[in-house]
Amino acid sequence: MASISTTSSATITTTTTTTTTDHQCQLPVVIVGAGPCGLVAALALRKHGVPFKIIERASRFTICSNAGSGFELAPTAVEILENRLGIDVSKIISYYRGMTILTIEGKTVRHSPLPVDYESGSVNRAEMQSHLLDLLFPSPIDEEGVLFCGSGLETYSEEGEERVVATLASGVTISGCVLLACDGIHSRCRAILHGGYDSHKDKETNAQTGNARDPLHFCNAMVYWGKTSCPKGSDLEREFAKTQMATGTDGNNDKDNGTSFVIALTTPRAPASFFVVPSKNGTMLNWAVSIRAEDHRTSTNNDGTDLTRRGGGPLTESEKKHLFDFQGARRNLRRKKNRDNSESLVRGIRDFPLLELLIERTPAKDITEAGLFDRENLDLPYSSDSKLVALLGDAAHPQTPFLGQGVNMAITDAYVYATNIAAALKTNKINTTISISNHNSLRAAIGDCDTDRRRKQSRKIVLEARMVGNITTSRNRLCTGMTWLYSRFASSREFMSQFVRIDKSNQDYLEVAVSDL
């Protein structure tokens, strides 16, 4: 078995626990998916000298596509990346120091500083993946024989109690000691494990079987997201700066409080909610517009080849013009068409220049339209009976983005599984072949990670994300009124305590990881 490079970036603290000979004899951990989950798992394995191989369906050129969305890193994920993996998170994160809440009609609800001890912020998915890839593979030669791009997993088989064999769409096979499925909501690994996928059957038959055995659950919401360049001194930068330098509710100017995330609430007249966070030192704005939708739809020009869009697709210019018709919205308001039934997402909005500039400056091809899904069955195990295959992140517990927990749970999963696998391999000395006792330890490690408590907590978070999505996209007057009152008058510490409370499940799960390697 070919060995992998053990070259380390200066920002990673690497502890080698096996010899070069051990590397050559030890079957690698097979990781499916090179998103944040898969890359964090790889970094944790490399820290402990465990060989791995990564299978990624997207081409090497498109792994870090600019279509990637922005998301939040909660305190537990920051702790894992900084303190446990030695990554300089400041290179990719914009820390939150304040919050700005508006209505989708552009009226200010509040602007408040956050508690100084709240360590969280925003990152762009593409930037984060690029940074993690650079840490794993400082040069192209380091990727050889380790990172397999452009031909995703077709199927896998578990051979007795000793190994799992991954077969790529290209026909290449890769043997490993265990397989970690980090391949997202449309996970092929999950389809095989729970959906009855059979590589010998056609696509339509497999789809029907999967829909019957392990269906997706549509969460009655659509999201439109993108990222937009925000050059210093531009009119867009000036409009965003207004949300960062607003006067707080106590009358004190909060200009020096750092980055604020911006939320715009749905109103009875305007159907959409809006969220925007900066990245790249404030020169890039990552944004999302969400609406309630009873029927799922996708862009007609999505052929499924863009793997960064979570099953969605890019808008066409005509779709963008139709969905974001600001002029038409203002015209209808002037005509007092308060019951505007057009399909424009911005109907009811008279004056919201920040949102209008973001849409204007983002090409249609860089705006993703996607339905929001999780899983119908929330009680399935996260690992196979043999414990040679495990589902991590969205492959295990996909959810809507309304609680900002998707990537945070994925990072925690990746670290916990990888650390326990490394501990299991360290427990038993690796000789020229993999011993049964060693595989027993590996299976026990996977079993220790797939806990009842983690599954129960994950289920609770998925259901709560559904509820928050329903509330934040509702146009019901009582619902929007209660949301406005809470957003306006709750203290910033109470507001952020909700994020800390949700992230506590990750902090609890982190205790499962073996820390004394």
N, C-alpha and C positions, 0 to 999 in steps of 0.2 A: 504494500500500500504506500503510495507516494506521501511524503511528508509535506506539511504546510510551512510557509514562511513564519518565523517567529519574530520578524522585525517589528519593533514597537515604536509608536509615536511618542514624542517627549511628553505628551499630555496624558499618557496612559501608564499606570503603574502595573507592571507585569511580574507575576510570581510564577516561575517555572516549577512544576511539580513532577514532570516526567522527563526522562532522557530522550535523546534523539531516537534511540532504538525503540523506546516505548511508543513514540509518535508513529514510527513505521509499522509497528505491530497492532496498535490500537485502531479499531474501526472508528471512523469519524462519526460525529453527530451530524445527521442530515437535517438541514434547515430549509424549509420550503417558504420562500418569500423574503425579499430584500427590502422590506419596508422598515420603519423604526423598530418594530417588534423583533424581526429576524436579525437585524444588525446589532441590536443591544444584546440579544442572546449570543451572537458570535463574539462580541467584545468580552462578555463575561466568561465564555469558554476559553478564549485566548488568554485572558488574565491568569487562568489556572493551567495553561499548557495543554488544553484538550483540543485535539484536531476536529475540524468541522468542514463541511462543504455546504454551500448555499446554492439553491436552485431558484431561479427567478425567470418568470415567463416573459417579462418585458425585456427589450434589448438593452444592452449596456448604455446606449445613448439616451434612452428614454426613462431609465429608472428614476432620475431626478427631474422629471418633466416640470415645466413651469406651471402646468395645470394643477399641480398639487395645492391643496388648501392649507389654511393656517389653523393652528390649534393651540390650546393652552397646556403648559406644563405645570402640574400641581406640585405641592411641596414634596411628596414622596418620590415622584419621578426625578425632581431636581436633586434630591438626596442621593438616589441611586446613581445618577449620572456623575455627579460631582464627587461625592464622598466615597462611593463604593467602586466606581470605575475610573475615577481620576480624570474625568473629562472637564475641560474648561467650558462650562455652559454659557458663560458670558459672550462667547463668540457667536452664539445662535439665538439667544433669548433677549427679548425686550421685557424687563421686569415691570410689573404693575406697581404703580405708586398712587394711582387714583382711579376713580370710575366716573364716567359721565353717562347719565341716562336722559334720553330725549323721548318724545313721541315720534312715531314715523312721519308725522306732519311737520317735524322740525322744531317743536317747542321744547324748551329745556325743562326737565323734571328736577334734576339735581346734578351737582358736581361735588364729589367728596374725596378726601384723601383716604387711603387704605391704611390699616395698621402697619406700622413700620416693620413688624416682625413677620409679615406675610410674604414668604418667598415663592412667588409664582410669576409667570409671565407668558408671553406669546412667542411662538416660533412658526416659521413657514415650513411645511412638510418637505418641500424640495430642498431647502437650505439645510435642514436637519439631516436628511438622508445623505446629501453630498458630504457634509462634515463627518458623519459616522463612517462613510465609505473611505474617506481620506485617512481616517484613523486606522481602519482595518487594513487598508491596502495603500501604503504610501507611494507605491509605484505600480505600474501595470503588471510587472513581472510577479508581484506578490499575489495577483489574482489568479494566475495560471494554475489550473487544476483544483481551484478552491471555489471560485465564483462562476457559475454556469448560467449565462443569460441567453434569452431569446428562444428557449425551448423549455417550456414549463413542465411541471409534473403531469404525466399522463395517468399513472396509477402506481400503487405500491403493493408489496406483498410482505407478509411476516413469515420468515422461514424458521420454523421451530421456535426455540427459546433463545436463539443466538443472534439473529440479525434481522434487519428490515432492508428490503431492496426497493429502491425508488427507480421507476422507469420513466424517462423523459419522453416527451412527444417525438423527439428525434430518434428514439430507440436506444439511446445511451442508458446504461444502468449504473446506479451508484449504491454500493452496500454500506450500511451504517449500523451502529449499535442501537441507536434509537432515532426516531424521526420527530422533529418538532414542526408542527404545522403553523406557520406564521403568515398564511396566504390570504387573510382577510375574509370579508363577509361572504364572498363567492368562492370559498375554499374548496379546492378539489379534494384535499385530504378529508375534509368533513363530509363531502359528497360520497366518498368511498366508505367512510366509517359509519355514517348515519343515514345517507341518502340512497344507498343501494347502487351507486355508480358502477357501471360495468364497461370497461374499455372495449369490449367486443361488441357492444350495442351502439346504435346510432344516437346522434345527439338528441333527437326528439324523444326517443324512448327513455333515455336517461333523464331528460328534463321532466317527463311525466312521472317517472318513478320517484325522483327527488322531491317533486311538489307534493306527492302523496305521503312520503315518509318523513321529510324534514323541511316543510315549507317555510318560506320567508313570510314575515308579517309586515304588511304595509301600515305605516304609522300615521296615515292621513295628513302627510305634510310633504311639500316639495321645497327644495332648497336650490338657490342659484348662488354660486360662489365664484370668486376670482381674486386676483391680486393685481394691483395697479401701482405703477411707478409714481412716486411722490417727490419730485425733485425739490431741493431747497429753493425757496423763493417763488415757487409756482403758486398759482391760485388755488390748486388743490391742497398744497401744504398750508396755505393760509387758512383755508376753511377747516382743515383738520386741527390746526393749532388753536382755533377758537374753542374746540371741545376740550383741549388740553389746558387752557388758561382761563376757564370760566371762573366766576366767583362762587365760592362755596356757600352752603346754606347758612353758615354762621357769619357771613359777611366778610370773611377774610379772603384775600386773593391768594390763590393756590398755584401761582405760576411756576414755582420751583419744585413742584412735587413729583416731577417725572412723568412717565408715560401713563396715560389713562386708557382703559378700554372703554369702548363706546357701545351702548345698547340703545336701540330705538324701539319703543313699544308699539304694538298694534293698537289701533283705535277703532271704534265702531264704524267710522267713515272710511278708514284706510286699512286694507287687509293684510299688509305685510309687516313683519318684524325685521330688524336690521342689526347687524353686529359688525364691528370693525376693530382690528388691532394692527399695530405697526410691526414691522420687522426691518432688518438691515439698517439699524440705527435710525429708524423713522423714515427712511427713503422708500419704503414699500409698504402699502396698506393692503392687508388681507381682509376681505369682507364677505359677508354672506347675507342674503335676503331669503327669508323663509315665509311660506304661506300655507294655509290650511287647504287641503285638497282631498276630496272624497275619492277621486279616481287617479291612479298612478299613470303618468305618461312620461315618455322620454323623447328626446330630440330625434327627429326623423333621420338626421344624418349621422347618428351614432352607430358604428358598425361593430362596437365591442372591442376594438383593438387597443383603445387607449385605457391602460390599466390604472391610471392615476385618478379616475373619475368616479370610483365606487359604483360602477354600473350605469352611470349617467352618460351624457354626451354634450358636446359643445353646441352653442346656439348658432344659427345662421344670422346674417345681418337682418333679414326680414323678421325673424323671430325676435331678435333683440329690439327692433324698432316697435314691434307690436306689443311686447310684454312691458317695455319700459318707455311708455309714451307720456312723457312729462308734459308736453305741450297740450295733448289731448286732455290730460287730467286737469290742468289749469283752466282750459276752455270750458270743460263741463262744470267746474266749480263756479266760474263766472256766470254760467247759465243756470246756476243753482240746481244742478242735477245731482242732488245729494244721494240719490239712489242709483248712481252710475253702476250699471251691470256689465260694463266692458270687461275684457279679460286682462286689461293692463294691471300689472302688479303695483303700480304707483298711483292708481286712482285714489282720489281723496287728498292727495298731497299738493299743496299750493306752493310751498317754499321750503325746500330742503336742499340747498346748493351742494352740500358735501356729498350726498347720495347721488345727485344728478351729475356732478363732476366725475365721480367714481365710475358710473356707468358710461358716461361719454368717453372717458379716457381708456376704457377696457375694450379691446376688440371683441367681437362676438365669439370668435374662435377660442378666446381665453375665458369665456364665461361658461361654466358648467351648469347644466340643469339635471337634477337627479331626484328621484323619489327616495324618501327616507324609510329604511326597512330595519327591522331586527328579526328575530326568529320566533316562529309560532310556538315551538316546544322549547321551553326554558329549563327543562329538567334533565336533559340528556347529559351523560358523563363527558368529561373533557379528555378522556383517554380511552384507548382500546382495552379489551379484556386482558390482552397479553402485557399491557403497559409498555409496549415498544413504540407506540404512536401517541402523541399528545397534541391537543388543540390549544393554541394560545391566542390572546388578543381577540380580534374580531372573528376569527375562525371559531372561537369558543363562545363568546358572548357579545355579538354585535349589538350596537345600540345607536340611537339618534345622537346628534352632537349637542343636545340642549343642556346637558350637564357637564360637557367638556371632559368626560371621563374615558372615552375610547382609547386614546393613545396612552393615557396614564395607566390604565389597567394593563394594556399591552406591554408597556415597559416593565411594569412590576412582574407580570407573568414571565417575561423573558429572563429577567434577572433571577427570579426564584428557581425556575426550572433549570437554567444553566448552572447555577451554583450548586444545586443539589445533585445534578448529574456529575459535576466535577468532583464533589465529595464522594460519591459512590465509586467513581473510577479510582480515586485515591485510596479508598479503603482496602481494595484488593490489588495486590501487585500484579501488573500486567506482564505475562510471559509471552511466548511466541504465538499463543492462541488465546482467544477469549474464553475464560473459564465459566462454567455454569454458575459458580458462586458469585462471580463478578456480575453476571447478568441478573441474578437474583437481586443484587444490590441496586442495579440500575432500575429494575422494575419497581423495587421498593421506593426508590427516589421519585419516580414518576407518580406512583401511588400516593406518596406523601404530599405531592404538589396538588393533585386533583382531590382536594378536600371538600367535604360536605359544606363546611362553613364558607369556603370561597364560592361555591356554586350558589348557595343561598344568598350571599351578599350580592353576587353578580346579578342574580334574578331580581332582587329588590331594586338595584340601580337601573336595570333595563326598564322595569315597570315605572319607576319614578321619572326616568327620562321621557317615557311616553306621556306621562301626566303633564310634565313641564312643557313638552311640545304642544300638547292640546291647549294648555292655558295661554302660552305665549303667542299662539297663532289664532286664538279665538277672537271673534268680533262681538261677542256677547257683551252687552253694556255692563252687566254686573261683574263679569269676569275681568273686563278691561279696567273697570273702575277699581276693583280690589287690587289688581296688579299695580295700577298707578299709585294708589295710597301706600302700598307696601314699599314700592320703589322710592317714593318721595320722602317717607317719614321714618323708615327703619334706619337704625344707626349703621354706619359703614361696617363696624365690627360685627353686628348681628347679620348684616348682609353677607359678609365674607365667611362667617361661621358656617353658613350652609355649604360652601365649597370645601371647607375643612372637614365638616361632618361627612360629606360624601367621599372625600379622599381617605378618610380613616380606614375604610375597608382595605385599601392598598397598604396602609401602614400596618394594619393587623396581619395581612397576608405576608408582608415582608419578614415577619418573625418566623415563617416557615423555612426561610432560606438558611442554610448552614453558613455561619459567619466565621468559623475558626479554621478555615483551610490553611 
